Amino acid sequence: MRIDILTVLPEMIEQTLSCSIIGRARNKGLLDLHIHQLRDYSTNKWRRVDDYPFGGEPGMVMQIEPIDRCISALKAEREYDEIIFTSPDGERFTQGVANELSLKNNLIFLCGHYKGIDYRIREHLITREFSIGDYVLTGGELPAAIMTDAIVRLIPGVLGDAGSALSDTFQDNLLAPPIYTRPAEYKGWKVPDILLSGHEANIANWRIQQAEERTRRLRPDLLGK
Protein backbone atom coordinates (compact mmCIF):
# COMPACT_ATOMS: atom_id res chain seq x y z
CA MET A 1 0.00 0.00 0.00
CA ARG A 2 1.09 3.56 -0.73
CA ILE A 3 -0.04 6.42 1.50
CA ASP A 4 0.72 10.08 0.78
CA ILE A 5 0.19 12.57 3.60
CA LEU A 6 -0.06 16.29 2.81
CA THR A 7 0.82 18.57 5.72
CA VAL A 8 2.56 21.72 6.88
CA LEU A 9 4.16 19.77 9.75
CA PRO A 10 5.80 16.68 8.20
CA GLU A 11 8.13 16.19 11.16
CA MET A 12 5.11 15.63 13.41
CA ILE A 13 4.01 12.64 11.35
CA GLU A 14 7.34 11.19 10.26
CA GLN A 15 8.52 10.51 13.80
CA THR A 16 5.20 8.92 14.82
CA LEU A 17 5.02 6.62 11.79
CA SER A 18 8.63 5.46 11.93
CA CYS A 19 8.22 3.42 15.11
CA SER A 20 6.87 0.05 16.21
CA ILE A 21 4.62 -1.95 13.87
CA ILE A 22 4.24 0.82 11.28
CA GLY A 23 7.98 1.36 11.15
CA ARG A 24 8.49 -2.36 10.57
CA ALA A 25 5.84 -2.35 7.85
CA ARG A 26 7.79 0.39 6.07
CA ASN A 27 11.06 -1.49 6.45
CA LYS A 28 9.47 -4.66 5.04
CA GLY A 29 8.11 -2.77 2.04
CA LEU A 30 4.47 -3.37 3.01
CA LEU A 31 3.86 0.37 3.44
CA ASP A 32 5.18 2.95 0.98
CA LEU A 33 4.73 6.17 2.96
CA HIS A 34 5.39 9.63 1.51
CA ILE A 35 4.96 12.82 3.52
CA HIS A 36 4.70 16.05 1.52
CA GLN A 37 5.40 19.56 2.78
CA LEU A 38 2.60 21.69 1.35
CA ARG A 39 4.79 24.79 1.53
CA ASP A 40 6.84 23.29 -1.31
CA TYR A 41 3.80 23.83 -3.54
CA SER A 42 3.31 27.49 -2.64
CA THR A 43 3.92 30.06 -5.38
CA ASN A 44 4.94 32.98 -3.15
CA LYS A 45 8.42 33.71 -1.86
CA TRP A 46 7.32 33.38 1.76
CA ARG A 47 6.05 29.82 1.12
CA ARG A 48 2.73 30.74 2.68
CA VAL A 49 -0.16 28.31 2.35
CA ASP A 50 -2.75 30.25 4.37
CA ASP A 51 -4.70 33.47 3.98
CA TYR A 52 -7.51 35.49 5.53
CA PRO A 53 -10.98 34.18 4.65
CA PHE A 54 -13.52 36.10 2.62
CA GLY A 55 -16.33 37.56 4.70
CA GLY A 56 -14.28 38.53 7.74
CA GLU A 57 -14.33 35.20 9.60
CA PRO A 58 -11.59 35.13 12.31
CA GLY A 59 -8.54 32.91 11.85
CA MET A 60 -6.45 31.86 8.87
CA VAL A 61 -7.51 29.32 6.23
CA MET A 62 -5.41 27.02 4.04
CA GLN A 63 -5.44 28.17 0.42
CA ILE A 64 -6.71 26.10 -2.48
CA GLU A 65 -3.78 26.52 -4.89
CA PRO A 66 -0.92 24.80 -2.99
CA ILE A 67 -3.18 21.86 -2.12
CA ASP A 68 -4.47 21.52 -5.67
CA ARG A 69 -0.94 21.69 -7.06
CA CYS A 70 0.23 18.91 -4.72
CA ILE A 71 -2.74 16.62 -5.34
CA SER A 72 -2.56 17.19 -9.10
CA ALA A 73 1.15 16.30 -9.14
CA LEU A 74 0.48 13.05 -7.30
CA LYS A 75 -2.51 12.11 -9.45
CA ALA A 76 -0.43 12.66 -12.57
CA GLU A 77 1.84 9.80 -11.42
CA ARG A 78 -0.79 7.22 -10.32
CA GLU A 79 -4.45 6.67 -9.57
CA TYR A 80 -5.67 7.05 -6.00
CA ASP A 81 -8.49 5.08 -4.44
CA GLU A 82 -9.40 7.84 -2.00
CA ILE A 83 -8.34 11.41 -1.22
CA ILE A 84 -9.15 11.79 2.46
CA PHE A 85 -9.51 14.97 4.51
CA THR A 86 -9.16 14.70 8.29
CA SER A 87 -11.88 16.90 9.75
CA PRO A 88 -13.83 17.03 13.04
CA ASP A 89 -17.09 17.26 11.09
CA GLY A 90 -16.37 14.29 8.83
CA GLU A 91 -17.70 10.73 8.93
CA ARG A 92 -16.72 8.90 12.12
CA PHE A 93 -13.62 6.77 11.57
CA THR A 94 -14.27 3.23 12.83
CA GLN A 95 -12.66 -0.21 12.74
CA GLY A 96 -14.99 -1.07 9.87
CA VAL A 97 -13.66 1.87 7.87
CA ALA A 98 -10.09 0.80 8.67
CA ASN A 99 -10.89 -2.69 7.37
CA GLU A 100 -12.30 -1.20 4.17
CA LEU A 101 -9.38 1.14 3.54
CA SER A 102 -6.79 -1.56 4.27
CA LEU A 103 -7.88 -3.22 1.01
CA LYS A 104 -7.02 -0.14 -1.07
CA ASN A 105 -3.78 0.42 -2.97
CA ASN A 106 -3.18 4.18 -2.91
CA LEU A 107 -4.49 6.74 -0.43
CA ILE A 108 -3.94 10.47 0.10
CA PHE A 109 -4.50 12.11 3.49
CA LEU A 110 -4.83 15.88 3.59
CA CYS A 111 -4.16 17.36 7.03
CA GLY A 112 -6.04 20.54 7.73
CA HIS A 113 -4.48 23.30 9.79
CA TYR A 114 -5.19 26.80 11.07
CA LYS A 115 -8.96 27.50 10.85
CA GLY A 116 -9.47 24.88 8.13
CA ILE A 117 -9.21 24.69 4.35
CA ASP A 118 -10.81 26.54 1.45
CA TYR A 119 -14.16 24.79 1.09
CA ARG A 120 -13.70 24.34 -2.66
CA ILE A 121 -11.07 21.71 -1.85
CA ARG A 122 -13.72 19.68 -0.05
CA GLU A 123 -16.20 20.21 -2.89
CA HIS A 124 -13.92 19.32 -5.81
CA LEU A 125 -10.82 17.40 -4.65
CA ILE A 126 -11.71 15.35 -1.56
CA THR A 127 -13.46 11.97 -1.90
CA ARG A 128 -13.89 11.03 1.80
CA GLU A 129 -13.81 12.98 5.08
CA PHE A 130 -13.17 11.33 8.44
CA SER A 131 -13.19 12.42 12.06
CA ILE A 132 -11.63 10.57 15.01
CA GLY A 133 -14.01 12.19 17.49
CA ASP A 134 -16.24 15.11 18.33
CA TYR A 135 -13.52 17.57 19.27
CA VAL A 136 -11.19 19.98 17.50
CA LEU A 137 -7.40 19.62 17.32
CA THR A 138 -4.81 22.15 16.18
CA GLY A 139 -4.27 20.24 12.95
CA GLY A 140 -5.06 17.05 11.10
CA GLU A 141 -1.63 15.48 11.53
CA LEU A 142 -2.47 13.35 14.57
CA PRO A 143 -5.75 12.06 13.07
CA ALA A 144 -3.92 11.17 9.84
CA ALA A 145 -1.28 9.27 11.81
CA ILE A 146 -3.93 7.47 13.86
CA MET A 147 -5.90 6.45 10.77
CA THR A 148 -2.73 5.30 9.00
CA ASP A 149 -1.79 3.15 11.99
CA ALA A 150 -5.28 1.60 12.18
CA ILE A 151 -5.28 0.83 8.45
CA VAL A 152 -1.73 -0.44 7.97
CA ARG A 153 -1.77 -2.92 10.86
CA LEU A 154 -4.54 -4.77 8.99
CA ILE A 155 -2.44 -5.35 5.88
CA PRO A 156 -1.41 -9.02 5.60
CA GLY A 157 2.15 -9.54 6.80
CA VAL A 158 2.31 -6.42 8.99
CA LEU A 159 1.45 -8.18 12.27
CA GLY A 160 3.53 -11.14 13.33
CA ASP A 161 0.40 -13.25 13.85
CA ALA A 162 -2.03 -12.89 10.96
CA GLY A 163 -4.95 -13.79 13.24
CA SER A 164 -4.13 -11.20 15.87
CA ALA A 165 -6.13 -8.40 14.26
CA LEU A 166 -9.20 -10.62 14.01
CA SER A 167 -9.60 -10.54 17.80
CA ASP A 168 -9.08 -6.80 18.16
CA THR A 169 -11.67 -4.65 19.86
CA PHE A 170 -14.46 -3.57 17.45
CA GLN A 171 -13.92 -6.48 15.07
CA ASP A 172 -17.36 -8.04 14.60
CA ASN A 173 -18.76 -5.10 16.62
CA LEU A 174 -17.44 -6.58 19.87
CA LEU A 175 -15.03 -5.41 22.53
CA ALA A 176 -12.05 -7.68 23.10
CA PRO A 177 -12.34 -10.29 25.88
CA PRO A 178 -10.10 -10.10 28.98
CA ILE A 179 -6.47 -11.16 28.43
CA TYR A 180 -4.11 -12.54 31.10
CA THR A 181 -0.47 -13.57 31.32
CA ARG A 182 1.91 -15.09 33.89
CA PRO A 183 2.00 -15.49 36.83
CA ALA A 184 -1.30 -17.36 37.14
CA GLU A 185 -1.75 -15.84 40.60
CA TYR A 186 -0.49 -12.48 41.82
CA LYS A 187 -1.37 -10.91 45.20
CA GLY A 188 -4.24 -13.37 45.36
CA TRP A 189 -5.58 -12.23 41.99
CA LYS A 190 -6.10 -15.34 39.90
CA VAL A 191 -6.35 -16.02 36.19
CA PRO A 192 -9.73 -17.66 35.37
CA ASP A 193 -9.42 -21.44 35.68
CA ILE A 194 -10.78 -22.05 32.20
CA LEU A 195 -7.76 -20.37 30.64
CA LEU A 196 -5.51 -22.84 32.42
CA SER A 197 -7.59 -25.87 31.46
CA GLY A 198 -6.07 -26.50 28.03
CA HIS A 199 -9.53 -27.10 26.49
CA GLU A 200 -9.31 -24.97 23.35
CA ALA A 201 -12.99 -25.21 22.38
CA ASN A 202 -14.14 -24.23 25.86
CA ILE A 203 -11.64 -21.39 25.98
CA ALA A 204 -12.84 -20.10 22.58
CA ASN A 205 -16.46 -20.14 23.76
CA TRP A 206 -15.50 -18.38 27.00
CA ARG A 207 -13.75 -15.63 25.06
CA ILE A 208 -16.80 -15.07 22.87
CA GLN A 209 -19.07 -14.94 25.91
CA GLN A 210 -16.75 -12.50 27.67
CA ALA A 211 -16.54 -10.29 24.58
CA GLU A 212 -20.33 -10.19 24.30
CA GLU A 213 -20.74 -9.51 28.02
CA ARG A 214 -18.21 -6.64 28.02
CA THR A 215 -19.79 -5.16 24.91
CA ARG A 216 -23.30 -5.39 26.38
CA ARG A 217 -22.10 -3.68 29.56
CA LEU A 218 -19.76 -1.02 28.16
CA ARG A 219 -20.84 -0.42 24.55
CA PRO A 220 -24.38 -1.69 24.01
CA ASP A 221 -24.65 0.58 20.97
CA LEU A 222 -22.35 -1.80 19.08
CA LEU A 223 -24.72 -4.73 19.44
CA GLY A 224 -27.39 -2.95 17.45
CA LYS A 225 -25.17 -2.70 14.35
Buried (B, 14 or more C-beta within 10 A) or exposed (E): BBBBBBBBBBEBBBEBBEEEBBBBBBEEEBBEBEBBBBBEBBEEEEBEBBBEBEEEEEEBBBBBBBBBBBBEEBBEEEEBBBBBBBBBEBEEBBBEBBBBBBEBEBBBBBBBBBBBBBEEBBEEBBEBBBBBEEEEBEBBBBBBBBBBBBBBBBBEEBBEEEEEBEBBBBBBBBBBBBEEEEEEEEEEEEBEEBBEEEEEEEBEEBBEEBBBBBBEEEBEEBEEE
